[in-house]
Amino acid sequence: MSRSAKDLIKILEKNGFVFKRSKGSHHLYYNSSSNKTVIVPVHGNNDMPKGTYYGILKQADIDKNDL
């Protein structure tokens, strides 16, 4: 399983998050139904650290076992 920012963004968008804005390499995604905001670091096509990837999923209330 790839832990790239692109794949994480696809998962977030599938779960109702929409792109709100970006500042530099950090993209902000917002879900209006759950009133949650998560920030995704987009640094090229590199895989992000496992803790960062799963931490963002946890902030978004997405269970990693449901992927």
N, C-alpha and C positions, 0 to 999 in steps of 0.2 A: 504494500500500500504506500502510495506516494504521500508525503507530507508537505507538498508544495502549497504556497499561498493560493494558487489558482484552483487547486482541488478543494481547499478549505472554503473559498468563496462560493464555489458551486454548491457545497453542502449548506452553507448559510442561506444562500438564495433559495434553495429548495425548501428550506424551513421558514420562509417568510421574511428574511432580512433583505433590506434594500440598501444600495449604496447611497450614502448621504453626502459625504465630502471626503477630501483627502488633503493631507498636508505633508509634502515630501513623499516618503515611501510608506506612510501609514494611512490606510484606508479605513474609514469609519462606516460601519454598517448598523442599521437600526431596524428593529422589529416593532411596529406600532401596536400589534395585538398584545405582546408581552411587555412592552415598554422597556426593552433591553437594547443596549448599545454595546457593540464589541469593536475593538480596533485590531485590524489585521496588518502586520508588517509585511510589505511586499518588497522583497529584495531580489529582484530578478526571478529566475526559474529555480533557485536553490531551495532544497528542503529546509524547513525550519526545525529547530530542536523539538524533540518529542514532547517535552514539558510545556513549551509554548503552544504547540498545536493542540494538545489535549486541554490545556488551560483555557484557551479560547472557546473550545467546544463546551467546557464546563460553564463558562460565563454565559454562553448562549442557551444553556439548559438543554443541550443535545447530548444524548447518551452515546458514548463511543461504541457500545455494543450494537447499536441500531444502524451503524454504517454498513 
